[in-house]
């Protein structure tokens, strides 16, 4: 495949957009549309390059550092270009058409994208440093870091959590599992009809092992041209995420609060399970994500959900205490269980931020408990595999609210127990889905503790 100067510019621009826009796929699609690449063979090839690069980004940055290139001194386009070069040289085909095109056109493309007068000469000098660079692991953990494209401290953390053998299986699954998952919206169609429509669109459909109304497709997925998606018959959601609403089991007529609602998979699923009867209060902190949530609700036909833009921690003070029959809390977390669909998340793992994250999760738990009526149920769930964000938070809540809160033991066929009895977990290497944690709590009476 011939790679032109314009193609190189588009690829660098798309990688920057991937960093700027969340989810990154959206930014990438906009850029490829601008350059006339979207939907072509090059779209699939370049998208695969970006995905693979993101999985190895931390290693690539180590190589840059070893070459004496300081990441903080680079603008975002120069950084994207050098990452592309290192990826293709070390992890791609070595002497590929793309690599040659990057060397020939990359510096000039960065200069055009940044309007930088001397960028090309600077980048050519940096390339000369990278041409002969190699990476040699210094110890066993670094060998695993190189093999599984995961950061050193995170690998150590996972080994401490589940042991070496299980940790290697976990990281291997994260590297190898590649699929796109959708929940079929049974308010608008049946599972059988949804599968049939996807097959008519040319997709090979695999029904979920744990949740039969979730389907897995081999990517890429053409969101713009899929009629089933445009008509709201499909909601992007994997099995582990879909299990949350099933375990909480919201019923028609109930008042349910989704305390951290965007992007909307769980909110729409609860509305679906409730048969669009009752009321869902969906809380979202960010205005742009709230707009997206409203769009998803409209598209899927969920009419019982009201979206409020506010901090979930303030919700009881604004809408009142002891109003909800059920509360779903899926708080911001490390996303260490969602590495299949967000491979770049593992490079964001940082012990320094974990304490602040846990503090926020506990404040949200406190708000969720205040919102519950006596007798009501709270499902606490995260897409993290870390004990600090999961079992430790549940133990904290049970100790703090021991007079009014109890853990309700939950079971689900095929799932693993958590590290405390009565809780559940999913794992990529065991269940071929994201790593999730679930704990069901019941408020047995009004709480004395604030």
C-alpha positions in Angstrom: 0.0 0.0 0.0 1.4 3.4 -1.0 1.6 5.9 1.8 1.6 9.5 0.7 2.7 12.7 2.5 -1.0 13.5 3.1 -1.5 10.1 4.6 1.4 10.6 7.1 0.0 14.0 8.0 -3.5 12.5 8.5 -2.1 9.7 10.7 -0.1 12.2 12.9 -3.2 14.5 13.1 -5.4 11.5 14.1 -3.1 10.3 16.8 -3.2 13.8 18.4 -7.0 13.9 18.1 -7.0 10.5 19.8 -5.3 12.1 22.8 -7.4 15.2 22.8 -10.9 13.7 22.4 -12.5 11.1 24.6 -13.3 8.5 23.5 -10.3 8.7 21.2 -12.1 6.8 18.4 -14.4 9.8 17.9 -11.5 12.2 17.3 -9.8 9.8 15.0 -12.9 9.4 12.9 -13.3 13.1 12.5 -9.7 13.5 11.3 -10.0 10.6 8.9 -13.2 12.1 7.5 -11.4 15.5 6.9 -8.6 13.8 5.0 -10.9 11.6 2.9 -9.6 8.4 4.5 -12.7 7.3 6.5 -14.2 4.0 5.2 -11.3 3.2 2.9 -8.7 0.4 3.2 -6.3 3.0 4.7 -8.8 3.7 7.4 -8.6 0.1 8.6 -4.8 -0.1 8.3 -4.1 3.2 10.1 -6.7 2.6 12.8 -5.0 -0.7 13.5 -1.7 1.1 13.8 -3.1 3.6 16.3 -4.7 0.8 18.4 -1.5 -1.1 18.5 0.6 1.9 19.3 -1.7 2.9 22.2 -1.2 -0.6 23.7 2.5 -0.1 23.7 2.7 3.7 24.4 4.5 3.4 27.7 7.2 1.2 26.2 7.5 3.6 23.3 8.0 6.5 25.7 10.7 4.6 27.5 12.6 4.2 24.2 12.3 7.9 23.6 13.6 8.6 27.1 16.5 6.2 26.6 17.4 8.1 23.4 17.6 11.3 25.5 14.4 12.7 24.1 12.4 14.5 26.8 8.7 14.0 26.2 7.8 17.2 28.1 9.9 19.3 25.6 7.9 18.1 22.6 4.7 19.6 21.2 1.9 17.1 20.7 2.4 16.6 17.0 6.2 16.0 17.3 5.5 13.6 20.1 2.9 11.7 18.0 5.3 11.5 15.0 8.2 10.2 17.0 5.9 7.6 18.7 4.7 6.5 15.3 8.3 6.1 14.2 9.4 4.1 17.2 6.3 1.9 17.1 6.8 1.0 13.4 10.5 0.5 13.8 10.3 -1.7 17.0 6.9 -3.3 16.9 5.7 -3.0 13.3 7.4 -4.4 10.2 10.8 -2.7 10.7 11.4 -1.7 7.1 7.8 -1.1 6.0 6.4 1.3 3.5 4.9 3.3 6.4 8.2 3.6 8.2 9.9 4.9 5.0 7.0 7.3 4.5 7.3 8.6 8.1 11.0 9.3 7.6 10.4 11.0 4.3 7.3 13.0 5.1 6.9 13.1 8.9 9.1 16.1 9.8 7.5 18.2 7.1 4.0 17.1 8.1 4.6 18.2 11.7 5.9 21.5 10.5 2.7 22.0 8.5 0.5 20.9 11.4 2.2 23.2 13.9 3.3 26.0 11.5 6.7 25.5 13.1 9.5 27.2 11.2 12.3 24.9 12.2 10.4 21.7 13.2 11.6 19.6 10.3 15.3 20.1 10.9 14.9 19.5 14.7 12.9 16.3 14.1 15.4 15.0 11.5 18.1 15.3 14.2 15.9 13.4 16.7 15.3 10.7 14.1 19.0 10.1 13.8 19.1 9.3 17.6 16.3 6.8 17.2 17.5 4.8 14.1 19.7 2.4 16.1 18.0 2.4 19.4 17.1 -0.9 21.0 15.4 -1.9 24.3 16.8 -4.5 26.6 14.8 -5.5 29.7 16.8 -5.1 33.0 14.8 -7.6 35.1 12.0 -10.1 35.1 9.3 -7.5 35.6 10.7 -5.5 32.7 10.5 -8.6 30.5 6.8 -8.9 31.3 6.5 -5.1 30.7 7.9 -5.6 27.2 6.0 -8.8 26.5 2.5 -7.5 27.7 2.9 -3.8 27.1 2.0 -2.8 30.6 3.8 -0.5 33.1 6.2 -1.9 35.6 4.4 -0.9 38.8 1.0 -2.0 37.5 2.4 -5.5 36.6 3.8 -5.7 40.2 0.4 -4.7 41.6 -1.5 -7.4 39.6 1.0 -10.1 40.6 0.4 -9.1 44.2 -3.3 -9.3 43.7 -3.7 -12.6 41.9 -0.3 -14.2 41.6 2.2 -14.6 38.7 0.4 -17.3 36.7 -3.0 -15.5 36.9 -1.4 -12.2 36.2 0.2 -13.5 33.0 -3.1 -14.9 31.9 -4.7 -11.5 32.6 -2.2 -9.5 30.6 -2.3 -12.0 27.7 -6.1 -11.7 27.5 -5.9 -7.9 27.6 -3.5 -8.1 24.6 -5.4 -10.7 22.6 -9.1 -10.1 23.2 -10.3 -7.8 20.4 -14.0 -7.3 19.9 -16.8 -4.7 19.9 -19.8 -5.4 22.2 -23.3 -4.2 22.0 -26.4 -4.7 24.1 -29.5 -5.4 22.0 -32.2 -3.0 23.0 -35.2 -5.2 23.7 -37.5 -2.1 23.9 -37.2 -1.8 20.2 -36.4 -5.3 18.9 -35.8 -8.9 20.0 -32.4 -10.5 20.5 -33.0 -12.8 17.5 -34.1 -9.9 15.2 -31.1 -7.8 16.4 -28.7 -10.6 15.5 -30.3 -11.1 12.2 -30.0 -7.5 11.2 -26.3 -7.4 12.2 -25.7 -10.5 10.1 -27.4 -8.9 7.2 -25.0 -6.0 7.6 -22.2 -8.5 7.2 -21.0 -8.9 10.8 -20.1 -12.2 12.4 -22.0 -12.2 15.6 -21.1 -14.1 18.8 -23.6 -14.2 21.6 -22.3 -13.4 25.1 -21.4 -16.3 27.4 -22.7 -14.5 30.5 -25.4 -12.2 29.1 -27.3 -13.6 26.1 -28.6 -10.2 24.9 -25.1 -8.8 24.6 -23.3 -9.6 21.3 -19.7 -9.4 20.3 -18.5 -8.5 16.8 -15.1 -8.6 15.2 -14.2 -5.0 14.4 -14.1 -2.6 12.9 -17.7 -1.5 13.2 -19.2 1.1 10.8 -21.2 3.2 13.2 -22.1 5.7 10.5 -23.6 3.2 8.1 -25.1 0.6 10.5 -28.8 0.9 10.3 -29.3 -1.2 13.4 -27.1 1.2 15.4 -28.7 4.4 13.9 -32.2 3.1 14.8 -31.2 2.6 18.5 -31.4 -1.2 18.4 -27.8 -1.4 19.7 -26.2 0.2 22.7 -22.4 0.0 23.1 -21.9 -2.1 26.2 -20.0 -5.3 27.2 -21.2 -8.2 29.3 -19.6 -7.1 32.5 -21.2 -3.6 32.3 -24.6 -5.1 31.4 -24.5 -7.4 34.4 -24.7 -4.3 36.7 -28.3 -3.5 36.0 -29.3 -7.2 36.1 -27.8 -7.5 39.6 -29.5 -4.4 40.9 -32.8 -5.6 39.2 -34.7 -2.3 39.0 -38.5 -2.9 38.7 -41.3 -1.0 36.9 -42.6 1.8 39.0 -39.5 2.3 41.2 -37.5 5.4 41.6 -33.8 4.7 40.7 -30.8 7.0 40.9 -27.8 6.4 38.6 -25.2 8.5 40.4 -22.5 8.6 37.7 -24.6 8.0 34.6 -22.7 8.9 31.4 -22.1 7.5 28.9 -25.5 5.9 29.4 -25.2 2.1 28.9 -26.4 1.3 32.4 -29.0 4.0 32.5 -30.7 2.9 29.3 -30.4 -0.8 30.4 -32.2 0.0 33.7 -35.0 1.8 31.7 -35.3 -1.2 29.5 -35.6 -3.6 32.5 -38.2 -1.3 34.0 -40.2 -1.4 30.8 -40.1 2.4 30.7 -42.3 2.6 33.8 -41.1 4.5 36.9 -38.4 7.1 37.2 -34.7 7.2 36.8 -32.7 10.2 38.0 -29.4 10.2 36.0 -26.6 12.3 37.5 -23.7 13.5 35.4 -21.0 16.0 36.4 -19.9 17.2 32.9 -22.2 19.1 30.5 -20.8 17.5 27.3 -21.2 14.0 28.7 -24.7 14.9 29.9 -25.6 16.0 26.4 -24.3 12.7 25.0 -26.3 10.8 27.7 -29.5 12.7 26.6 -28.9 11.7 23.0 -28.5 8.1 23.9 -31.7 8.1 26.0 -33.6 9.6 23.1 -32.1 7.3 20.6 -32.9 4.1 22.6 -36.4 5.3 23.4 -36.0 5.6 27.2 -38.5 8.2 28.4 -38.4 7.8 32.2 -34.9 9.1 32.8 -34.2 12.7 33.8 -30.6 14.0 33.4 -29.2 16.4 36.1 -25.8 18.0 35.6 -24.3 18.1 39.1 -21.6 16.5 41.2 -23.0 13.2 42.5 -21.5 13.9 45.9 -23.9 16.9 46.3 -27.0 15.0 45.1 -28.7 14.3 48.5 -28.5 18.0 49.4 -30.1 19.0 46.1 -32.8 16.4 45.4 -33.3 15.1 48.9 -32.4 12.2 51.1 -34.1 8.7 51.3 -36.0 9.2 48.1 -34.7 6.2 46.0 -35.8 2.6 45.9 -32.5 1.7 44.3 -29.2 3.4 43.5 -26.6 2.4 41.0 -23.1 3.7 41.7 -20.4 3.1 39.1 -17.9 5.8 40.2 -14.9 7.2 38.4 -12.1 4.6 38.8 -8.7 3.6 37.5 -10.3 1.6 34.6 -7.8 -1.2 35.2 -10.5 -3.7 34.3 -11.4 -2.0 31.0 -8.1 -2.5 29.3 -9.6 -4.5 26.5 -11.4 -1.5 25.1 -9.2 1.2 26.5 -5.6 -0.1 26.3 -4.1 3.3 26.9 -5.7 3.3 30.5 -2.9 1.1 31.8 -0.3 3.7 31.1 -2.4 6.2 33.2 -2.1 3.9 36.3 -0.4 5.9 39.0 -0.2 5.1 42.8 -0.1 8.9 43.5 -3.7 9.4 42.3 -5.2 6.2 43.8 -5.7 7.8 47.2 -7.6 10.7 45.8 -9.7 8.4 43.6 -10.6 6.2 46.6 -11.5 9.3 48.6 -13.9 10.5 45.9 -15.4 7.0 45.6 -16.2 6.9 49.3 -17.8 10.4 49.2 -20.0 9.1 46.4 -20.8 6.0 48.4 -21.8 8.2 51.3 -24.2 10.2 49.0 -25.6 7.0 47.6 -26.5 5.7 51.0 -28.1 9.0 51.9 -30.3 8.8 48.8 -31.6 5.3 49.7 -34.9 4.7 51.4 -34.8 2.3 54.3 -35.1 -1.1 52.7 -33.6 0.1 49.5 -30.7 -1.4 47.6 -27.4 0.0 46.3 -25.2 -1.7 43.7 -21.6 -0.6 44.0 -19.7 -1.5 40.8 -16.4 -0.5 39.2 -14.4 -1.4 36.1 -11.3 -1.6 38.3 -9.6 -4.8 39.4 -7.9 -3.1 42.4 -8.9 -4.1 45.9 -8.5 -0.5 47.1 -11.4 0.7 44.8 -13.6 -2.4 45.4 -13.6 -4.6 48.5 -11.8 -2.1 50.6 -14.5 0.5 49.9 -17.3 -1.9 50.7 -15.6 -2.8 54.0 -15.2 0.9 54.8 -19.0 1.5 54.1 -20.1 -1.5 56.2 -17.9 -0.3 59.1 -19.0 3.3 58.9 -22.7 2.5 58.5 -22.8 -0.7 60.6 -26.0 0.3 62.3 -28.0 0.7 59.1 -26.2 -1.1 56.2 -25.7 -4.7 55.3 -24.1 -6.7 52.5 -26.5 -8.7 50.5 -24.9 -11.9 49.1 -25.2 -12.1 45.3 -24.6 -14.9 42.9 -24.5 -15.2 39.1 -23.8 -18.3 37.0 -20.2 -18.4 35.8 -18.9 -15.4 37.8 -16.1 -15.5 40.3 -16.5 -14.4 44.0 -14.8 -11.2 45.0 -12.2 -11.1 47.8 -14.9 -10.8 50.4 -17.8 -13.3 50.6 -21.0 -12.2 48.8 -19.4 -10.0 46.2 -18.7 -10.8 42.6 -16.0 -10.2 40.0 -15.5 -10.7 36.2 -12.0 -11.0 34.7 -10.8 -10.7 31.0 -8.9 -14.0 31.2 -11.7 -16.0 32.7 -14.9 -14.5 31.3 -13.7 -12.8 28.0 -15.1 -9.4 29.1 -14.0 -6.4 31.1 -12.8 -6.8 34.7 -15.7 -5.6 37.0 -16.5 -5.7 40.7 -20.1 -5.9 42.1 -21.4 -5.5 45.7 -25.1 -5.2 46.6 -25.8 -3.3 49.8 -29.2 -2.8 51.6 -30.1 0.1 53.8 -32.0 -1.6 56.6 -33.0 1.6 58.4 -32.2 5.3 58.5 -28.6 6.0 59.3 -27.3 8.0 62.2 -23.9 8.6 60.7 -23.6 11.4 58.2 
